[in-house]
Amino acid sequence: MLFPKGVMAAEKPDISEAEKAVKQTMVALDKADFDQAKMAFQDGKLWWTRNKQDVKGKSYDLAQQMDRQVAVVSLGILNGEAKTATDGLQVFQGLLRDYRDGTYTDNDGNTKITLASYIKKLGETRQLVENKDWGAADQQVQDLQKQWLSVEGDVVSQSQVAYDNMERDLMLLAAYVQDPTKQERTADVLDGMEDTLKPFANVTYTWFDAALIPFREGLEALLIVATLLTFAKRAKTPNARKWIVGGTAAGLLVSLVLGLIVAVWLSTLAFGKNNTLINGWTGVIASLMMLYVSYWLHSNSDMAKWNNYMATKSDQAISNGKMISFAVLAFLAIMREGLETVIFLIGMVGRMSTAELITGILVGLGVLCIIAVVMLKFSVHLPLKPFFMISSAIVFYLCFKFMGSGIHSLQLAGVIPATVQDYLPSIPALSIYPSWYSLLPQLIFVLVAVVILVRSALKKRAMKQLVDKGVNG
C-alpha cells in the first residue's frame, strides 16, 4: 500500500450532476423560460434525493440548509419568480461546494474550515471574477464573510494589522462585486487578501499567541471600565462602583456562556452572522453612550462647576440613572470584546497543548489586571482637571472607534448596504472605512466635539474678561 490505513485522503463527493443542473436552470431563468427551468432543476432534485441521507450523516445543519434552498428554488420556479429562484440557486451552489470541499460543521460540532482552505476559496472566487460570473462570485463573497469567524482567530493572534485589513477588505469585496461600475476592482482586492493571509497559513501557535488575544481584545474594554471606576471613586460614590463592577461581571458571564454555546451546541459558522450583529449593535449603542459620558466628563473639567456640583450632591454625586447607564456601558463594552475573545480562544483549542493555551490565557489576563491596577491606583492621584480632560479624550476616542467598527459590522451582516467610495480615507486601525455609512457619524462626532471645545474656550475667555474687568474696575 502506498499509504498507511487512515492516511489516504477521502474521496470528495461528486456534485457534478447537481452543479450542471444548477447552471442549466440559471440559463433557463435568464430567458424567463420557467418550463425549461423546472425540467432542468429536476436533475438537481434527483441528486438531492439520492444524497440527502449522506449529507445528513455528515452535517445535519448543512442538510437543512440545502433542503431549504431546494424548496426556495422549486417554489420560485412554480410562482414564476425568477429572482427568488436564482438567488436560491446561487445559495444552493455555494452549499454544494461547501459539501464537496468539506468546509462545513459536522455533526460532532467540528468546523473543517482552515486558513489554508479559506485562502483556496479566495482563489476560487478570483476565478469566478475572471469568468465574470458575478452571481456566483457574490455568493462566494457571502460565504467568505460567513466563514471568516472560523479563521479570524488565526490571523488576529499573529498580526493586528493583517486582521484589520481583512475586516476592511471583506466589506470592499461585498461592495465591489455588487456594483457593476466597480466589479473590475474585485480581483485586486482578492489578490491583496490572499497576499495578506498566505504568511499565516502554516504557522505554529504558542502560549504567546494565546496571550495576545485577550490582551488585544480586552484593552479597549478595560480602558472604559477603568475610567468609569476611577470617576466613581473620585466622585466618592461607592454604589456607582458596585454597579460598574456588576455590569462588567455580567458582560464577562454572558460572553463566556455564549462562547460555550457556540463551542458545544452551535459552531462558528452557524453563529457567524449573529456574532457580527452583536458586534455591530453593541458597538453603535456603546458609542452613543460613550459620546454622552465623554461630554459629561469634559463639562466637569471646570473645577468651579465640579466643586459646586459636589457641594449640591453631598449624599450621592452620581444619580441612580447615571449609575445604571455606567453599568450598561460596562456590560456592552465587555460583552462586545469578551464574546469575540472567547470564540477566538476556543478556535485555538487543538492548535497547541492545553497547558500552553491555559498559560497564554492567564498571562494575557494577568497583564490586563496589572494595567487595571496601575490605572486605578495612579489615576486617583492626578489633579482633577487633567483627569477629566484625559478621561474625556480616551472615552471620545473609543466612542469614535466603536461607531466605525459597529457600522462596519452591520454592513458585513447585511443590515446596512456595503457601499464604498474610493475617495474616502481607509484607516482600519482607527475603524475608519471608505463608506459614508460609517464615516459620516464619525465626522458628526468630531464636529460636535469641536463645537463643544470652541464653545468652552469662548466661555472661559468671556469669564476671564469679566473677572479682569471687575479687578480693573
Summary of the structure (lengths in Angstrom):
residues: 473
radius of gyration: 26.9
end to end distance: 106.3
largest distance: 106.3
contacts: 1531
relative contact order: 0.09
helix: 79%
strand: 1%
